[in-house]
Amino acid sequence: MKRIAIIAIATAGFAAPALASDRSPRPSLVLAPDDGPADPSYVVPVLASADRPAGPSYVASVLPSDPSPRPFIKPPPVVAAAFSWTGCYIGSHVGGVVSEGNRTSSFGRSISYSSAGFVGGGEIGCDYQFAPGWVAGVEGRAAGASLKSSRAATVTNLVTGITIPSQFTLNNDFLASATARLGYSFADRCLVYVRGGGAWTHEKADDAFTTVRGVAVDPSATLSRAGWTVGTGVDWAFAPNWSATLEYNYYDLGSAGARLVDTPNNVFVSGLTWKETIHAVTTGVNYHF
């Protein structure tokens, strides 16, 4: 036997005399079976009473029999993915360079020279984080340079044995390297590393002087040289996909020699060798992908 709960009884006839003129239709009886289905869409039709003017039928929704609240479950905290240096990058760098070297003639006379200039270029590389904190990678870079050294020197005529003053100039306008690097990430997104590999440069040398006949000549030659480089630096990932670098690199380009020629005046200088090293400090920005 279903138990019936009387929810509301309201008729126009049972209103107080002062409200007798209010004939608006109202529900006669709203029933809610307390043991009915738990589906909130369950409805019970209610008919108007026979002893008062018939009005529209009304329905009532039956709520679930157990309205107890559900327990609140706190969502787990969001954990950010661990940063990794694995991937490739491309970027650019700028900085300063200082060169040191010496020029030696076939007669054993030697002069030292040095210069300072600007360097700027780009790099591309890839890294692999193979253990917690350890990173190995490779990188290639190329840059333009503005190194120029000029020193007073001498040249000797091999036929007459006459020695006359000259001005030896060495221009270095290109610097490149291909290196491997090994680093350790001692702090989140901060990598300290060392690097080493091969290095290349492009130079122009000339030795200008005035002959005993009073003719100004400028024998010259251009050449590319290969050597090696080592360095160290720090890489800081300051934003998603972006990092900034600060590096020091040492380049040893070995000894080189060339025959300097002034073709229009049919003059040449031979027997010259020079040795050069370069120190570079650069800062750069890389985009990781």
Secondary structure as GFF3:
##gff-version 3
##sequence-region A 1 289
A	DSSP	beta_strand	4	9	.	.	.	ID=ss1
A	DSSP	three_ten_helix	17	19	.	.	.	ID=ss2
A	DSSP	beta_strand	29	33	.	.	.	ID=ss3
A	DSSP	beta_strand	43	46	.	.	.	ID=ss4
A	DSSP	beta_strand	58	61	.	.	.	ID=ss5
A	DSSP	beta_strand	87	104	.	.	.	ID=ss6
A	DSSP	beta_strand	110	131	.	.	.	ID=ss7
A	DSSP	beta_strand	134	156	.	.	.	ID=ss8
A	DSSP	beta_strand	163	187	.	.	.	ID=ss9
A	DSSP	beta_strand	190	210	.	.	.	ID=ss10
A	DSSP	beta_strand	216	217	.	.	.	ID=ss11
A	DSSP	beta_strand	220	239	.	.	.	ID=ss12
A	DSSP	beta_strand	242	262	.	.	.	ID=ss13
A	DSSP	beta_strand	267	288	.	.	.	ID=ss14
###
